[in-house]
Amino acid sequence: MLKLMRAPSKYVQGKDALLELYDHVNDLGKSFLFICSKSGFKAAKPKIEKSFDGKDAKIMFEVFGGISSTGEIAKMQKIAKDNHIDVICAIGGGSAIDTAKATAYYEKLPVVIIPTVCATDAPCTGLSVIYHDDGTFSNYIFYPKNPDAVIVDSSIIVNAPVRFLTAGMGDALGTYFEARMCLKTNSPSLENGGITKSAMALCELCYDTLLENGYKAKKAAEQKVLTPAVEAIIEANTYLSGVGADNGGLATSHSVYNGFTALEECEKTMHGELVAFGTLAQLVLENAPMEEVEEVMDFCVSVGLPVTLAEVGVTDKTRVMTAAEKACAPGESIHNMLGDVTPEQLYHAILAADAIGMEYLGK
């Protein structure tokens, strides 16, 4: 298996970055379609219009339907065709980003990602999750390249609800531990290649950045103020985690998330919150040193990530086996674990992680 490394062609981050958007994307084309979430449209449109003011370029804004569905993508494709669009842009969270990526892919156009929250590492990755129009899962699309540009306006991110920032830290938390396991088992990355030293360096830096800056960033974000710690966490959640996961691979943390989506009681639990708890379950499966488990537990509690089943919404522990079975379905990334994992083994690990978490919290 050949080693490979992929990343966005350009990554820009900082206060009021959108005021310089035109300067960073004008080489891609002359007409731009911005596919927006409702909140993203409100937060980003004034800065984008100011950036493009007086420039030789056409911009259009379309608020999408809320999920990255096949119908919504077809709708955006038609708008792009009818208006002779050169560049597709996303403004918002994961669903807006996935819709824009798919639209650009099918129309063979460049794509620019403008996240307005950093709850996941979707902005930098080369894949999308696609749903049917009724909201049920359809398929993943793995793209031949990563986004052409990712522009992160930190002043918009820091004004989003703090829970998004914290959830992004949870998603980023799994990056190093999942990549470490894929390297150990010689499993392929999400790009279906071997893991480079560069990828592992990014994954380790992601974890170190979380430990060093997570608590400080959350406290600053609660006050809606931009500090070096907030900037560091935005980069960890968005770039280090995204490029790290793409090129490092997944294991138990994300399979636990996929498994728990089968439980109705977890519908309001965010992706990154479940990934964080899944990371604790993975450490139990690995029989990791207690010092490492405690370090991860310390971090989670310090920033408000869950360490118990109750915190992710599960109060009836008999329901955990249902999640474990789904998490171990064929094709799930948990099968990248050393020696593989059965539903029963994962069930036991989840209950053990929950017990450690309850003791930690004094419950």
C-alpha positions as CSV (number, residue, x, y, z in Angstrom):
1,M,0.0,0.0,0.0
2,L,1.5,3.3,-1.1
3,K,1.6,6.1,1.4
4,L,-0.2,9.3,0.4
5,M,-1.0,12.8,1.7
6,R,-3.8,15.1,0.7
7,A,-5.0,18.5,2.0
8,P,-6.9,21.6,0.9
9,S,-5.0,23.6,-1.7
10,K,-5.3,26.7,0.5
11,Y,-6.2,27.3,4.1
12,V,-6.8,30.8,5.5
13,Q,-7.8,31.7,9.1
14,G,-8.1,34.8,11.1
15,K,-10.1,37.7,12.4
16,D,-12.3,39.2,9.6
17,A,-10.8,36.8,7.0
18,L,-13.9,37.1,4.9
19,L,-13.1,40.8,4.2
20,E,-10.2,39.5,2.1
21,L,-12.1,36.6,0.5
22,Y,-12.0,37.9,-3.0
23,D,-8.2,38.1,-2.9
24,H,-7.9,34.5,-2.0
25,V,-10.4,33.0,-4.5
26,N,-10.4,35.3,-7.5
27,D,-8.0,33.0,-9.4
28,L,-10.7,30.2,-9.4
29,G,-13.3,32.1,-11.5
30,K,-15.5,35.1,-12.1
31,S,-18.9,33.9,-10.9
32,F,-19.6,32.4,-7.4
33,L,-22.6,30.6,-6.0
34,F,-22.7,30.6,-2.2
35,I,-24.7,27.7,-0.7
36,C,-25.6,28.9,2.7
37,S,-27.2,27.8,6.0
38,K,-29.7,30.3,7.3
39,S,-27.4,31.4,10.1
40,G,-24.3,31.3,7.8
41,F,-26.1,33.6,5.3
42,K,-26.8,36.1,8.1
43,A,-23.3,36.0,9.5
44,A,-21.2,36.0,6.4
45,K,-23.1,37.8,3.6
46,P,-22.2,41.4,4.6
47,K,-18.5,40.7,4.8
48,I,-18.5,38.8,1.5
49,E,-20.4,41.6,-0.3
50,K,-17.8,44.1,1.0
51,S,-14.9,41.9,-0.1
52,F,-16.4,41.6,-3.7
53,D,-17.5,45.3,-3.9
54,G,-16.3,46.9,-7.1
55,K,-14.6,43.7,-8.3
56,D,-15.0,42.1,-11.7
57,A,-17.0,39.1,-10.4
58,K,-20.6,38.0,-9.9
59,I,-21.9,36.5,-6.6
60,M,-25.1,34.7,-5.8
61,F,-26.4,33.5,-2.4
62,E,-28.8,30.5,-2.0
63,V,-30.1,29.3,1.4
64,F,-30.3,25.5,1.2
65,G,-32.9,23.2,2.7
66,G,-31.0,22.1,5.8
67,I,-29.7,18.6,4.9
68,S,-27.2,17.5,2.2
69,S,-29.9,15.5,0.3
70,T,-29.9,14.3,-3.3
71,G,-32.8,16.6,-4.2
72,E,-31.0,19.7,-2.6
73,I,-27.8,18.9,-4.5
74,A,-29.8,18.6,-7.8
75,K,-31.4,21.9,-7.1
76,M,-28.1,23.6,-6.6
77,Q,-26.7,22.0,-9.7
78,K,-29.5,23.5,-11.8
79,I,-28.9,27.0,-10.3
80,A,-25.2,26.6,-11.1
81,K,-25.9,25.6,-14.7
82,D,-28.6,28.2,-15.3
83,N,-26.3,31.0,-14.0
84,H,-23.0,29.9,-15.6
85,I,-21.3,29.6,-12.2
86,D,-17.6,29.1,-12.1
87,V,-17.1,28.4,-8.4
88,I,-19.2,26.7,-5.7
89,C,-18.9,28.0,-2.2
90,A,-20.3,26.7,1.1
91,I,-21.2,28.9,4.1
92,G,-22.3,27.2,7.3
93,G,-21.9,23.9,9.0
94,G,-21.4,20.3,7.9
95,S,-24.6,19.9,5.8
96,A,-24.1,23.1,3.8
97,I,-20.5,22.1,3.3
98,D,-21.4,18.6,2.1
99,T,-24.1,20.0,-0.3
100,A,-21.6,22.4,-1.8
101,K,-18.9,19.8,-2.2
102,A,-21.3,17.4,-4.0
103,T,-22.6,20.2,-6.2
104,A,-19.1,21.2,-7.2
105,Y,-18.1,17.6,-7.8
106,Y,-21.0,16.8,-10.1
107,E,-20.6,20.1,-12.0
108,K,-16.8,19.7,-12.2
109,L,-16.2,23.1,-10.5
110,P,-13.8,24.2,-7.8
111,V,-15.2,24.5,-4.3
112,V,-14.5,27.0,-1.5
113,I,-15.5,26.2,2.1
114,I,-16.4,28.9,4.6
115,P,-17.4,27.3,7.9
116,T,-19.3,29.5,10.3
117,V,-19.0,26.9,13.2
118,C,-16.2,24.4,13.9
119,A,-18.2,21.6,15.4
120,T,-16.6,19.0,13.0
121,D,-13.6,18.7,10.8
122,A,-15.7,18.6,7.6
123,P,-14.3,21.8,6.0
124,C,-10.9,20.2,5.0
125,T,-11.9,16.7,4.2
126,G,-12.4,15.1,0.8
127,L,-15.7,13.4,1.5
128,S,-19.4,14.1,2.0
129,V,-22.3,12.4,3.8
130,I,-25.4,12.4,1.5
131,Y,-29.0,11.7,2.6
132,H,-32.2,10.9,0.8
133,D,-34.8,13.7,0.7
134,D,-36.6,12.1,3.6
135,G,-33.5,12.5,5.8
136,T,-32.4,8.9,5.8
137,F,-28.8,8.1,5.0
138,S,-28.0,7.6,1.3
139,N,-24.2,7.3,0.8
140,Y,-20.7,8.7,1.2
141,I,-19.0,10.5,-1.6
142,F,-15.2,10.3,-1.6
143,Y,-13.8,13.0,-3.8
144,P,-10.7,12.9,-6.0
145,K,-9.3,16.0,-4.3
146,N,-9.8,18.1,-1.1
147,P,-11.4,21.6,-1.3
148,D,-9.7,24.3,-3.3
149,A,-9.8,26.7,-0.5
150,V,-11.0,26.8,3.1
151,I,-11.5,30.3,4.5
152,V,-12.1,30.5,8.3
153,D,-13.2,33.8,9.7
154,S,-12.4,33.4,13.4
155,S,-14.6,36.4,14.5
156,I,-17.6,34.5,13.1
157,I,-16.6,31.2,14.7
158,V,-16.2,32.7,18.2
159,N,-19.6,34.3,18.1
160,A,-21.3,30.9,17.4
161,P,-22.7,29.0,20.4
162,V,-19.8,27.6,22.5
163,R,-21.2,24.1,22.3
164,F,-20.2,23.9,18.6
165,L,-16.6,24.8,19.5
166,T,-16.6,22.2,22.3
167,A,-18.1,19.5,20.0
168,G,-15.4,20.2,17.5
169,M,-12.8,19.5,20.2
170,G,-14.5,16.2,20.8
171,D,-14.3,15.3,17.1
172,A,-10.7,16.4,17.1
173,L,-9.9,14.3,20.2
174,G,-10.3,11.1,18.3
175,T,-7.9,12.1,15.5
176,Y,-4.6,11.1,17.1
177,F,-5.9,7.9,18.8
178,E,-7.6,6.6,15.7
179,A,-4.7,7.3,13.5
180,R,-2.3,5.7,16.0
181,M,-4.3,2.5,15.8
182,C,-4.5,2.6,12.0
183,L,-0.7,2.9,11.8
184,K,-0.3,0.0,14.3
185,T,-2.6,-2.3,12.2
186,N,-1.4,-1.0,8.8
187,S,-5.0,0.0,8.0
188,P,-5.6,2.5,5.2
189,S,-6.5,6.2,5.7
190,L,-9.7,7.7,4.6
191,E,-7.9,8.4,1.3
192,N,-7.2,4.7,1.0
193,G,-3.5,5.0,1.3
194,G,-0.7,4.3,3.8
195,I,-0.1,6.8,6.7
196,T,2.8,9.2,6.3
197,K,4.9,10.6,9.0
198,S,3.5,14.0,8.1
199,A,0.0,12.8,8.8
200,M,0.9,11.4,12.2
201,A,2.7,14.6,13.0
202,L,-0.5,16.6,12.3
203,C,-2.5,14.1,14.4
204,E,-0.2,14.4,17.4
205,L,-0.1,18.2,17.1
206,C,-3.9,18.2,17.1
207,Y,-4.0,16.3,20.4
208,D,-1.3,18.5,22.0
209,T,-3.1,21.6,20.9
210,L,-6.3,20.5,22.5
211,L,-4.6,19.7,25.8
212,E,-2.8,23.0,25.8
213,N,-5.5,25.3,24.6
214,G,-8.9,23.7,25.0
215,Y,-9.9,25.0,28.5
216,K,-8.5,28.5,27.8
217,A,-10.3,28.6,24.4
218,K,-13.7,27.6,25.9
219,K,-13.5,30.2,28.6
220,A,-12.6,32.9,26.1
221,A,-15.3,31.8,23.7
222,E,-17.9,32.0,26.5
223,Q,-17.0,35.7,26.6
224,K,-17.1,36.0,22.7
225,V,-13.5,37.2,22.7
226,L,-10.7,36.1,20.3
227,T,-7.5,35.0,22.0
228,P,-4.5,33.0,20.7
229,A,-6.0,29.9,22.4
230,V,-9.3,30.3,20.5
231,E,-7.4,30.6,17.2
232,A,-5.3,27.5,18.1
233,I,-8.5,25.5,18.8
234,I,-10.2,26.6,15.6
235,E,-7.1,25.4,13.7
236,A,-7.1,22.1,15.6
237,N,-10.8,21.5,15.1
238,T,-10.8,22.4,11.4
239,Y,-7.4,21.8,9.8
240,L,-5.4,19.5,12.1
241,S,-8.3,17.2,12.7
242,G,-9.6,17.3,9.1
243,V,-6.3,16.7,7.4
244,G,-5.2,14.4,10.2
245,A,-8.3,12.2,10.0
246,D,-8.3,12.2,6.2
247,N,-4.7,11.0,6.1
248,G,-4.5,9.1,9.4
249,G,-7.7,7.0,9.3
250,L,-10.5,6.1,11.7
251,A,-11.0,3.4,14.3
252,T,-13.4,3.0,17.3
253,S,-14.2,6.6,18.1
254,H,-16.2,7.3,15.0
255,S,-17.8,3.8,14.9
256,V,-19.2,4.5,18.4
257,Y,-20.7,7.7,17.0
258,N,-22.3,5.8,14.1
259,G,-23.6,3.1,16.5
260,F,-25.2,5.6,18.9
261,T,-27.1,7.3,16.1
262,A,-29.3,4.2,16.2
263,L,-30.6,5.4,19.6
264,E,-33.4,8.0,19.6
265,E,-32.2,9.3,23.0
266,C,-28.9,10.4,21.4
267,E,-30.6,12.5,18.6
268,K,-29.7,15.8,20.4
269,T,-26.1,14.7,21.2
270,M,-23.6,16.3,18.8
271,H,-21.3,14.3,16.6
272,G,-18.1,15.4,18.4
273,E,-19.6,14.7,21.8
274,L,-20.2,11.0,20.9
275,V,-16.8,10.8,19.3
276,A,-15.2,12.0,22.5
277,F,-17.0,9.3,24.5
278,G,-16.0,6.8,21.8
279,T,-12.4,7.7,22.3
280,L,-12.6,6.7,25.9
281,A,-14.2,3.4,24.8
282,Q,-11.3,2.9,22.4
283,L,-8.7,3.4,25.1
284,V,-10.5,0.8,27.2
285,L,-10.4,-1.7,24.2
286,E,-6.7,-0.9,23.8
287,N,-6.1,-1.4,27.5
288,A,-4.3,1.9,27.4
289,P,-2.3,3.0,30.4
290,M,-4.4,4.6,33.1
291,E,-2.4,7.7,33.0
292,E,-3.5,8.2,29.3
293,V,-7.1,7.5,30.2
294,E,-7.0,10.0,33.0
295,E,-5.4,12.6,30.7
296,V,-8.2,12.2,28.2
297,M,-10.8,12.3,31.0
298,D,-9.3,15.4,32.5
299,F,-9.4,17.1,29.2
300,C,-13.0,16.1,28.5
301,V,-14.3,17.3,31.8
302,S,-12.4,20.5,31.6
303,V,-14.1,21.6,28.4
304,G,-17.5,20.0,29.0
305,L,-17.3,16.8,26.9
306,P,-19.1,13.7,28.1
307,V,-17.4,10.9,30.0
308,T,-20.5,8.9,30.9
309,L,-23.4,7.3,29.1
310,A,-25.9,9.6,30.9
311,E,-24.1,12.6,29.5
312,V,-24.7,11.4,25.9
313,G,-28.3,10.8,26.7
314,V,-28.3,7.0,27.5
315,T,-29.9,6.1,30.9
316,D,-31.0,2.6,30.0
317,K,-27.8,0.6,29.7
318,T,-29.6,-2.3,28.1
319,R,-29.8,-0.1,25.0
320,V,-26.0,0.0,24.6
321,M,-25.8,-3.4,22.9
322,T,-28.0,-2.1,20.0
323,A,-25.5,0.7,19.5
324,A,-22.5,-1.7,19.8
325,E,-24.0,-4.0,17.1
326,K,-24.4,-1.1,14.7
327,A,-20.9,0.2,15.5
328,C,-19.5,-3.2,14.5
329,A,-21.4,-3.6,11.2
330,P,-19.3,-4.7,8.2
331,G,-17.3,-1.8,6.8
332,E,-17.2,0.2,10.0
333,S,-13.8,1.7,11.0
334,I,-13.8,-0.2,14.3
335,H,-12.5,-3.2,12.3
336,N,-9.2,-1.3,12.0
337,M,-8.5,-2.2,15.6
338,L,-5.8,-4.7,16.5
339,G,-7.4,-8.1,16.6
340,D,-10.8,-6.7,15.5
341,V,-13.7,-6.0,17.8
342,T,-17.0,-7.9,18.4
343,P,-20.2,-6.2,19.5
344,E,-19.9,-7.9,22.9
345,Q,-16.3,-6.6,23.3
346,L,-17.4,-3.1,22.4
347,Y,-20.4,-3.3,24.7
348,H,-18.1,-4.3,27.6
349,A,-15.7,-1.5,26.8
350,I,-18.5,1.1,26.7
351,L,-19.8,0.0,30.1
352,A,-16.3,0.1,31.5
353,A,-15.6,3.6,30.1
354,D,-18.9,4.7,31.6
355,A,-17.9,3.3,35.0
356,I,-14.6,5.0,35.0
357,G,-16.3,8.3,34.0
358,M,-18.9,8.0,36.8
359,E,-16.2,7.4,39.3
360,Y,-14.2,10.4,38.0
361,L,-17.3,12.6,38.4
362,G,-17.9,11.1,41.9
363,K,-21.2,9.5,40.9
